[in-house]
Amino acid sequence: MPAWSFPATALSALHAGFRPHLLDVEPDSWALEPSGVPDDVALRARAAVPVAPFGAEPDLEGWATWSAETGVPAVFDAAACFDSLGRAPMPDGPPFAVVVSMHATKVFGIGEGAFVLSNDRSWVLRIRRFINFGFTAARRSDVFGTNAKLSEYGAAVGLAGLDAWPETRRRWMAVAGDFTTRLAAAGLRAQPGFGGPAAVPYCVADFETPERRQCALEALSRAGIETRQWWGGGQHANPALATLSRDDLAVTDTLAARTLGLPFWIDIATRDVDEIFSVLATSVG
Ligand SMILES: Cc1ncc(COP(=O)(O)O)c(C=O)c1O
């Protein structure tokens, strides 16, 4: 799995009894790509966990091909990919799963909760059993399981959210379009995939150097504007994950040092956006 991700990626693998190995990402996509998995790592791996960073479209096709070649299944952390997944057809071939978050910080937020997609019916059935006490057709724990079902309340919010989705999506895209124009005017870019074609819930600006990022962070903070380093220094920078085995993580470390999540949400007021970009214009312009 990539080091450039939220710690939930490694934590969930650890909970499932695996020992994560962290790999570096590509500078253009900010993602671990199949070509970035060294042969010796692929040989030892029991699963790959690619991450689609900040809602970018996951490379389902590329990883399906990699799985077919290596015999290693892929489980995608596509936490922020509710919209971009609609553009990525499910490839046939080796079974894989895609996990999508519906936490409040996502474009399709219902509070808490997630769903799993798979191209394989038997995987879907196994996951259904696992999240429902290991029940099979009989109301009996035939296999190991837990209670990880979506709450009734969350499901109701989700159903209402689906009715509103076309308009919600339009509004996310409008804010992202405005940010894209303003970022370009400030000589900045956001993460790959920001501004279209899919709606994403984050605007992670790339300041190109740690010094420029620090200037922006301090200027925004002085103006009372919060920012987020969504993935901190990468998964390996979390004390609980510091001992995980890893390859060289130079790109991850660079991204962690020079990117910053700007305030970005669906109904952010124009005057707030004006203020953010006027601070940025003076600090990095
Ligand atoms: C890449 C990634 N994986 C997992 C998660 C955790 O998702 P959840 O909050 O639904 O547990 C996040 C949260 O933002 C994330 O960015």
The ligand as an SDF file (V2000), in Angstrom:
LIG
                    3D

 16 16  0  0  0  0  0  0  0  0999 V2000
   -7.7040    7.4680    2.0370 C   0  0  0  0  0  0  0  0  0  0  0  0
   -8.6410    7.3480    3.1850 C   0  0  0  0  0  0  0  0  0  0  0  0
   -8.9420    6.1310    3.6580 N   0  0  0  0  0  0  0  0  0  0  0  0
   -9.8040    5.9610    4.6890 C   0  0  0  0  0  0  0  0  0  0  0  0
  -10.4170    7.0370    5.2870 C   0  0  0  0  0  0  0  0  0  0  0  0
  -11.3460    6.7930    6.4460 C   0  0  0  0  0  0  0  0  0  0  0  0
  -12.6670    6.8540    6.0520 O   0  0  0  0  0  0  0  0  0  0  0  0
  -13.8180    6.8370    7.1830 P   0  0  0  0  0  0  0  0  0  0  0  0
  -13.7780    8.1760    7.8390 O   0  0  0  0  0  0  0  0  0  0  0  0
  -15.0850    6.5770    6.4350 O   0  0  0  0  0  0  0  0  0  0  0  0
  -13.4710    5.7330    8.1330 O   0  0  0  0  0  0  0  0  0  0  0  0
  -10.1500    8.3200    4.8420 C   0  0  0  0  0  0  0  0  0  0  0  0
  -10.7980    9.4700    5.4700 C   0  0  0  0  0  0  0  0  0  0  0  0
  -10.8110   10.5730    4.9820 O   0  0  0  0  0  0  0  0  0  0  0  0
   -9.2320    8.4850    3.7530 C   0  0  0  0  0  0  0  0  0  0  0  0
   -8.9160    9.7070    3.2850 O   0  0  0  0  0  0  0  0  0  0  0  0
  1  2  1  0
  2  3  1  0
  2 15  2  0
  3  4  2  0
  4  5  1  0
  5  6  1  0
  5 12  2  0
  6  7  1  0
  7  8  1  0
  8  9  2  0
  8 10  1  0
  8 11  1  0
 12 13  1  0
 12 15  1  0
 13 14  2  0
 15 16  1  0
M  END
$$$$
